[in-house]
């Protein structure tokens, strides 16, 4: 018996196909090109090409497993922006650290491909495959400085906890499959709606949730983040702090709102706890940090907490607030990491003393990013927090927002400590800069976007 | 014929063993093995459900899991080897470069 298998419609997966082709081509090109910067420029070109194909890729394909809609497209734009900024940061950083491995850019592209698959997944199998493609690539990227013990350690910790969390995800998927006979998100929702909830289904949902929460580094699944962020190469840290987090939010929004709407009361309760815990752990532990990468790691845990408020709201408005916040977060966080890379020695918060006197422009850029991360107008960070808190209040979670605002006020202490070090402390010999065109471009772009979004929020909100 | 419950029970037991092993052992190789154990527990559960439901989706997922697990093991061991070259240890307690 043979059944003809219809050839799937390739139009919706065109961006992913181009990304795959570019990543594979980079692996081969690495053997040809001696100058690795060419590969970086090629990956920027690939990202731009994908960006242009993106708007033409509406549709559903592969028997409903893969969907390209407005939701996935907005996430993909964030991933591509992250990819381009990461490449701009990596070009000078890799040269300085002497880790110009050709496979670096290829792995970046594969990780981005995994994120794009996650955002477009309409089936738990694709969610799993996308997540693993992203995770496996980032494990290697975290350990790409092979001769640096810190980098090895970061990669190993990330790998061990990451593979543990993906095993939890799989068990959750297996239980869901056993209970609902399907892995398709919409069909799961239909089955759950028909059959009602059971404790096992709740367990499955919690297992799936914990794996996604691990990816966005929300407490109590945040333990890996500070060590991994500190040990990984700074350009990879910048990538990890935005990309996988955005991808995690993409699947959380899709899976919970599509597959488990009938369990909304349960997962809202869980996520409220997780959000409050993340804001508390992130903001309070960040106060004591002396390493700026570690501080930004704790701050990213706190930001994951704020962003969860949009998911907790459970409305369309909440989801679009999460998207806005992620876009803004991508610009301000990548910008802050760009300044860290710009400094010759910029890993300790002490290193920023007297920076305003010796390098006023770099200090001013860092000031903008720190203000934006705190959420002070007229920077974009304020708009992000405002939209997300507004969505949560409108959904009736005012008390959670009150807690979030209090923690957000606490966060001012550690962000502004960097500013104080730059502007109000003096040091005999300030840190030298390592300027390069790509870092300059990245910082200009991010500062510009932080101000444009901050002054004219309609460019991102009104969509 | 063995009823479905037994398979689910077996997979739950093996999965729990994997979790316990991962959490209490401090040898990285054994932690890796524990993760593999967890993945195979999932595979048992998926194949049993798939056979019971007469639906191939579960078995497709199992094939994917086995493939990804192989890649995962390769990457994990590669990271471990590069760590071992810098510091000859396979114990997580010795990984104390970063704290706080």
Interface residues (C-beta under 8 A of the other chain):
Chain A: X125 X128 X129 X132 X136 X139 X140 X143 X146 X147 X148 X149 X150 X152 X153 X154 X155 X156 X157 X159 X160 X163 X164 X167 X168 X170 X171 X173 X174 X175 X177 X178 X181 X182 X183 X226 X227 X230 X231 X288 X289 X291 X294
Chain B: X8 X11 X15 X18 X22 X28 X31 X32 X35 X38 X39 X41 X42 X45 X46 X49 X50 X53 X55 X57 X58 X60 X61 X64 X65 X68 X71 X72 X75 X76 X78 X79 X80 X82 X83 X85 X86 X87 X92 X95 X97 X98 X100
